Amino acid sequence: MYSKAFIPYRGYYSSPFARWQGSLANENAIELGAATAKRWLAAKNIDPGIFDYLVFGKTIGQPYTFYSSPWAAALMGAAGIAAVHISQACSTSTTCLNLAAAGIETDVYANVFCLMADRTSNGPHTIWPNPPGPGGQVIAENWVMDHFNYDPWGGAAMIQTAENVVRLAGNITREDCDAVALKRYEQYLDALAGDRAFQKRYMFPVEYKISKKETGLLEADEGITPTTKEGLAGLKPVIPGGAHTFASQTHPADGNCGLIVTTREKARELSADSKIEIRIVSYGYSRAPKAHMAMAPVPAARMALEKAGLGIQEVKAIKTHNPFAGNDLYMANEFGIDVMSFNNYGSPIIFGHPQGPTAGRCIIELIEELVLAGGGYGLFTGCAAGDTGAALVIEVSG
């Protein structure tokens, strides 16, 4: 599908993710994302002037959200470039990278920066005029809580869509979900080994305001809940009779990430090791049956693999956006793979769910896992609001 779109090795970063209402709760995600990208570029000695386009991903309204993408470009030091704002729930990062790759492939762009940022904390409350309402009462909407709890087309909360898939599968139990949650926590602990050696391959600290005169530096994920087998067993399902507890689903979070997408020649120039090449190979998308969001990663992955000319067994590493343990169990059943064999070093069910940058961090971790494994093909796939999904195949060589 793509042959000309490359990501420089270490030409990417992710901030730590902070559980909502934590250290990043009062930051404008647009300003914070752009400021973090600017600091990262300076640390890499990369001139923001090399970019001819910014793809900016964000899903939750922030102050001045109308100007999101050109404002972010200017704040990160690239005031003269055009930009676009992508909002596709948790498929935002995947779609941002696909748009950048398509532009490189067709010579529309030469060097693209993909910046994804979100803040679920203190989500906005929208008031819609409603003159014919009783007494002229307004229509109110909370951008975070209302959207988690109700899909206007599917008619259900997100967790209900996962329970619908568990019920449809017929062979996924509460105990299975607990076992996956525990394994994902253990995999995340692997990323913390050796003083967070794996995370330090890509994670970049974020500066945040404590007061008008004082700033803080968030260097590691904040708000991770320790998980044990006994602790999981003692929890009640969120929906009575269901398979998921609060520990077998993700949590809202705040954070940002950035990736450079460019030509092969420029990627070599910007790479931390010019012998390592990272190519964006293919993209897939899907929409699952109504109110069955957890199914969506599977057809998206199949499309991306088909476009890449690959079978699932030819993929060396897999990462997923797994807001519910049922997502990974359903996917493992459909592909005939071991559910415990993928999502090494971490996944959103443990480190959180800032929406816009969620898939971006997963893809960055997928790249680093493939580098450690000596190269090969990697697959990222995940679901998003509205029963949709998106997937990306990458190849690491050298």
C-alpha positions in Angstrom: 0.0 0.0 0.0 2.8 2.4 1.0 6.4 2.3 -0.1 7.7 5.8 0.4 6.5 6.8 4.0 9.1 6.4 6.7 9.4 7.3 10.4 12.9 8.2 11.6 14.2 5.9 14.3 13.6 7.8 17.5 11.8 10.4 15.5 8.9 10.3 17.9 8.1 10.7 21.5 5.2 10.2 24.0 4.7 12.2 27.1 3.9 10.2 30.2 0.1 9.7 30.6 -1.5 11.1 33.8 -4.7 9.7 35.1 -7.5 12.3 34.7 -7.7 15.0 37.4 -4.0 14.5 38.1 -1.0 16.7 37.4 -2.1 17.7 33.8 -5.7 18.4 34.7 -5.5 22.1 34.3 -3.4 22.3 31.1 -4.8 23.3 27.7 -4.0 20.2 25.7 -3.2 22.2 22.6 -0.7 24.4 24.3 0.8 21.6 26.3 1.2 19.3 23.3 2.8 22.1 21.2 5.1 23.1 24.0 6.2 19.5 24.6 6.8 19.0 20.9 8.9 22.2 20.8 11.0 21.1 23.7 11.5 17.6 22.2 12.5 19.0 18.8 15.0 21.3 20.5 16.4 18.4 22.5 16.8 16.5 19.2 18.3 19.5 17.4 15.6 19.3 14.8 14.5 22.6 13.3 10.7 22.9 13.2 11.2 24.7 9.9 11.8 21.4 8.1 8.1 20.5 8.3 5.8 21.6 5.5 2.6 20.3 7.2 1.2 19.5 10.6 -1.4 16.8 11.2 -2.9 17.6 14.6 -5.1 15.1 16.4 -7.4 16.0 19.3 -10.9 14.8 20.4 -11.9 16.9 23.4 -12.6 20.6 23.1 -10.1 23.0 24.6 -10.1 26.8 24.9 -9.5 28.2 21.3 -10.2 24.7 19.9 -11.4 26.4 16.6 -7.8 27.3 15.9 -6.4 24.0 17.1 -4.1 22.9 14.2 -2.6 26.2 13.0 -2.2 27.4 16.5 -0.4 24.3 17.6 1.9 24.6 14.5 2.8 28.2 15.5 3.3 27.3 19.2 5.7 24.4 18.3 7.8 26.8 16.2 6.4 26.2 12.7 4.3 29.3 12.3 4.5 29.3 8.5 3.0 25.9 7.7 -0.5 24.7 7.1 -2.2 22.2 9.3 -5.3 20.1 9.7 -7.2 18.9 12.8 -8.2 15.2 13.0 -10.8 14.0 15.5 -11.6 10.3 15.3 -11.9 9.2 19.0 -9.3 6.6 19.8 -8.5 6.0 16.1 -7.2 9.6 15.9 -3.4 8.8 16.0 -3.8 5.9 13.5 -5.7 8.1 11.1 -3.2 11.0 11.5 -0.3 8.7 10.6 -2.3 7.3 7.6 -3.0 10.8 6.3 0.7 11.8 6.6 1.8 8.6 4.9 -0.7 9.1 2.0 0.7 12.6 1.6 4.3 11.4 1.5 3.4 8.6 -0.9 1.7 11.0 -3.4 4.3 13.8 -3.0 1.8 16.2 -1.5 4.1 16.7 1.5 7.8 16.1 2.1 8.1 16.2 5.9 5.1 15.9 8.2 4.8 16.2 11.9 2.0 14.4 13.5 1.1 15.8 17.0 -1.7 14.2 19.0 -2.9 15.7 22.4 -5.9 15.4 24.6 -7.1 16.2 28.1 -10.0 14.2 29.5 -9.7 16.0 32.8 -12.1 18.9 33.4 -13.8 18.1 30.1 -15.9 21.0 28.7 -19.6 21.3 29.2 -21.4 22.5 26.1 -24.6 24.4 26.4 -26.9 24.3 23.3 -29.6 26.9 22.8 -33.1 25.4 23.0 -35.7 28.1 22.7 -38.7 25.7 22.4 -37.7 23.8 25.4 -39.7 24.0 28.7 -39.1 27.5 29.9 -36.4 27.8 27.3 -34.1 25.4 29.2 -30.9 24.6 27.4 -29.5 21.3 26.1 -26.3 20.4 28.0 -23.6 18.0 27.1 -20.4 16.9 28.9 -17.7 16.0 26.3 -16.2 13.2 28.4 -18.7 11.6 30.7 -21.7 11.8 28.4 -19.8 10.3 25.5 -18.5 7.4 27.6 -22.0 6.7 28.8 -24.0 6.9 25.7 -23.6 6.4 21.9 -26.5 8.3 20.2 -26.5 5.7 17.4 -25.7 2.5 19.4 -27.8 3.6 22.3 -25.4 2.1 24.9 -22.5 3.0 27.1 -19.1 1.9 25.9 -18.7 -0.8 28.5 -22.1 -2.2 27.4 -20.7 -2.6 23.9 -17.9 -4.7 25.3 -20.3 -6.8 27.3 -22.3 -7.3 24.1 -19.3 -8.7 22.4 -18.5 -11.0 25.3 -22.0 -12.3 25.2 -21.8 -12.8 21.4 -18.5 -14.7 21.6 -20.0 -17.1 24.1 -16.7 -18.4 25.4 -15.3 -15.3 27.3 -15.7 -15.4 31.1 -15.2 -13.0 33.9 -12.2 -15.1 34.9 -10.7 -14.7 31.4 -11.0 -10.9 31.6 -9.3 -10.9 35.0 -6.5 -13.0 33.7 -5.9 -10.7 30.8 -6.0 -7.6 33.0 -3.3 -9.2 35.3 -1.1 -10.2 32.3 -1.3 -6.7 30.9 -0.2 -5.2 34.2 2.7 -7.7 34.3 3.7 -6.7 30.8 3.6 -3.0 31.8 5.9 -3.8 34.7 8.4 -5.1 32.1 8.6 -1.6 30.7 9.5 -0.3 34.2 12.4 -2.8 34.7 15.9 -1.4 34.9 14.7 2.0 36.0 12.1 2.2 33.2 14.7 1.3 30.5 12.1 0.5 27.9 10.0 3.6 28.5 13.1 5.8 28.4 13.7 4.8 24.8 10.8 7.0 23.8 9.2 8.8 26.7 9.8 12.6 27.0 8.9 14.5 30.2 6.2 17.1 30.2 6.3 20.5 32.0 3.1 21.6 33.7 2.0 24.6 35.7 1.7 24.2 39.5 1.2 27.9 40.0 1.9 31.2 38.2 5.5 31.0 39.3 6.1 27.3 39.7 6.2 24.4 37.2 6.5 20.7 37.6 8.0 18.0 35.5 6.1 14.8 34.9 8.6 12.1 33.9 6.6 8.9 34.4 3.1 7.7 34.1 0.9 8.9 36.9 -2.0 7.1 38.5 -1.3 3.4 37.6 -3.3 1.1 39.8 -1.3 -1.9 41.1 -3.0 -5.2 40.1 -3.0 -8.6 41.8 -4.9 -11.8 41.2 -6.5 -11.6 44.6 -7.5 -7.9 44.2 -9.1 -8.6 40.8 -11.1 -11.5 42.2 -12.6 -9.3 44.9 -14.1 -6.7 42.6 -17.7 -6.6 41.4 -18.6 -6.3 37.7 -19.4 -2.8 36.6 -22.6 -4.2 35.0 -24.2 -6.8 37.2 -23.6 -10.2 35.7 -21.0 -8.8 33.3 -17.4 -9.9 32.7 -15.6 -6.6 33.3 -14.7 -4.8 36.5 -13.2 -1.4 36.7 -9.8 -3.1 36.7 -10.4 -4.9 33.4 -11.1 -1.6 31.6 -8.9 1.4 30.9 -9.1 4.8 32.6 -9.4 8.4 31.2 -6.0 10.2 31.1 -4.2 13.2 29.8 -1.1 13.3 27.5 0.4 13.9 24.1 2.7 12.4 21.6 4.4 13.2 18.3 5.8 11.4 15.3 7.7 12.5 12.2 6.6 11.0 8.8 8.9 11.7 5.9 10.8 10.3 2.9 13.3 7.5 3.2 16.2 9.8 2.6 15.1 12.4 5.2 14.3 9.6 7.7 17.9 8.4 7.4 19.1 11.9 8.0 17.0 12.4 11.1 17.4 8.9 12.5 19.2 8.1 15.7 20.6 5.1 13.8 20.5 5.4 10.0 20.7 1.6 9.7 17.3 1.2 11.3 14.4 1.9 8.9 10.7 2.2 9.9 8.2 2.1 7.1 4.5 2.6 7.3 3.2 -0.3 5.2 -0.6 -0.2 5.3 -3.8 1.1 7.0 -7.1 -0.6 7.6 -10.4 0.6 9.0 -13.8 -0.9 10.0 -17.2 -0.5 11.5 -18.6 -3.3 13.6 -22.3 -4.1 14.1 -24.2 -1.6 16.2 -23.2 -1.4 19.9 -20.4 -4.0 19.4 -17.3 -1.7 19.5 -15.0 -4.4 20.8 -15.3 -6.3 17.5 -14.0 -3.5 15.4 -10.2 -4.1 15.8 -10.5 -7.4 14.0 -11.8 -6.4 10.6 -9.6 -3.3 10.6 -6.5 -5.5 11.3 -7.6 -7.9 8.5 -7.8 -5.1 6.0 -4.4 -3.7 7.0 -2.8 -7.2 6.8 -4.5 -7.9 3.4 -3.2 -4.6 2.0 0.3 -5.5 3.3 0.1 -9.0 1.8 0.7 -10.5 5.2 -0.9 -13.2 7.4 -1.2 -12.8 11.2 1.6 -15.3 11.7 4.0 -13.2 9.7 3.6 -10.4 12.2 6.3 -10.3 14.9 4.6 -8.0 17.4 1.1 -6.8 18.0 -0.2 -3.9 20.0 -3.9 -3.0 20.6 -6.0 -0.2 22.0 -7.8 -2.4 24.5 -10.2 -0.3 26.6 -11.7 -3.6 27.8 -10.1 -7.0 28.3 -12.9 -8.4 26.1 -11.3 -6.6 23.1 -8.1 -8.7 23.3 -9.9 -11.9 24.1 -12.2 -11.5 21.1 -9.3 -10.7 18.8 -7.3 -13.6 20.0 -10.2 -16.0 19.3 -10.8 -14.6 15.9 -7.2 -14.8 14.8 -6.4 -18.0 16.6 -3.5 -16.5 18.6 -2.5 -16.6 22.3 -4.1 -13.6 24.0 -1.1 -13.4 26.4 1.4 -13.2 23.5 0.8 -9.5 22.5 0.8 -6.1 24.0 4.3 -6.5 25.5 5.6 -3.6 27.6 2.2 -2.0 28.1 -1.2 -1.1 26.6 -4.0 1.4 27.3 -5.9 -0.9 29.7 -3.1 -0.2 32.1 -1.5 3.2 31.2 -4.7 5.0 30.3 -6.7 6.5 27.6 -6.2 10.1 26.6 -8.0 9.3 23.3 -6.1 11.4 20.7 -2.5 10.2 21.6 -3.5 6.7 22.8 -2.8 4.8 19.6 0.3 7.0 18.9 1.9 5.8 22.1 1.0 2.2 21.3 2.6 2.5 17.8 5.7 4.1 19.3 6.1 1.2 21.7 5.4 -1.3 18.9 8.4 0.2 17.0 10.7 0.0 19.9 9.6 -3.6 20.6 10.4 -4.5 17.0 13.8 -2.8 17.2 14.7 -4.9 20.3 13.5 -8.0 18.4 15.8 -7.3 15.5 13.1 -6.0 13.1 10.1 -7.4 11.4 6.5 -6.5 10.8 4.3 -5.0 13.5 0.5 -4.6 13.7 -1.4 -2.0 15.7 -5.2 -2.2 15.8 -7.8 -0.7 18.1 -11.4 0.3 18.4 -13.0 3.7 18.6 -16.3 5.4 19.5 -19.2 4.5 17.2 -18.2 0.9 16.8 -15.3 1.9 14.5 -11.7 0.6 14.3 -8.4 1.4 12.6 -5.2 -0.5 12.1 -1.7 0.1 10.9 1.1 -2.2 9.7 4.7 -1.1 10.1 8.0 -2.7 9.1 11.2 -2.2 11.0 14.4 -3.3 9.2 18.2 -2.8 9.5 
